[in-house]
Amino acid sequence: MATTWQPTTLVQCISVEPWLLIPGDDEPGGCHDLTLGKIYELVGVEADGAFYRIIDDSDDDYLYPASHFREV
């Protein structure tokens, strides 16, 4: 019987700098639901490693730049 269990990768937030620019919106965003220094669960890697899919403070998963995290 095959198992589907895989180890969880944890990453620490090292930046909450805004990275998402929305045309017509004066406030850059993209990191509103991250806490600097907090450990998050990495649930996927996308765009050739440029983005991590993270379960953030809203308890939903979203894409964030990989450069905003370090593996722990």
BELWO-V21358 format. One record per residue. RES is the residue in one small letter. SS is DSSP state (alpha for helix, beta for strand, coil for the rest). OMEGA is omega in whole degrees, 0 to 359 (999 if undefined). NEAR is the number of other ideal C-beta (glycine too) atoms within 12 Angstrom. Layout:
RES:SS:OMEGA:NEAR ; RES:SS:OMEGA:NEAR
//
This chain:
m:coil:180:4 ; a:coil:178:5 ; t:coil:178:6 ; t:coil:181:5 ; w:coil:173:7 ; q:coil:180:10 ; p:coil:178:9 ; t:coil:175:15 ; t:beta:178:22 ; l:beta:179:19 ; v:beta:179:31 ; q:beta:178:22 ; c:beta:180:31 ; i:coil:178:23 ; s:coil:173:22 ; v:coil:178:24 ; e:coil:177:17 ; p:coil:180:19 ; w:coil:184:22 ; l:beta:177:19 ; l:coil:180:12 ; i:coil:180:12 ; p:coil:179:7 ; g:coil:179:6 ; d:coil:183:11 ; d:coil:184:9 ; e:coil:176:12 ; p:coil:184:15 ; g:beta:178:18 ; g:coil:182:24 ; c:coil:183:30 ; h:coil:184:17 ; d:coil:175:21 ; l:coil:177:32 ; t:coil:180:19 ; l:coil:179:16 ; g:coil:182:16 ; k:coil:177:23 ; i:beta:181:23 ; y:beta:176:35 ; e:beta:177:25 ; l:beta:182:31 ; v:beta:177:22 ; g:beta:176:21 ; v:beta:185:20 ; e:beta:178:18 ; a:coil:178:13 ; d:coil:176:7 ; g:coil:182:15 ; a:coil:182:16 ; f:beta:174:24 ; y:beta:171:32 ; r:beta:188:25 ; i:beta:168:36 ; i:beta:188:25 ; d:coil:184:29 ; d:coil:178:21 ; s:coil:182:14 ; d:coil:173:11 ; d:coil:179:14 ; d:beta:180:20 ; y:beta:177:27 ; l:beta:175:27 ; y:beta:178:38 ; p:beta:179:28 ; a:alpha:181:26 ; s:alpha:179:18 ; h:alpha:186:32 ; f:beta:169:34 ; r:beta:181:18 ; e:beta:178:19 ; v:coil:999:16
//
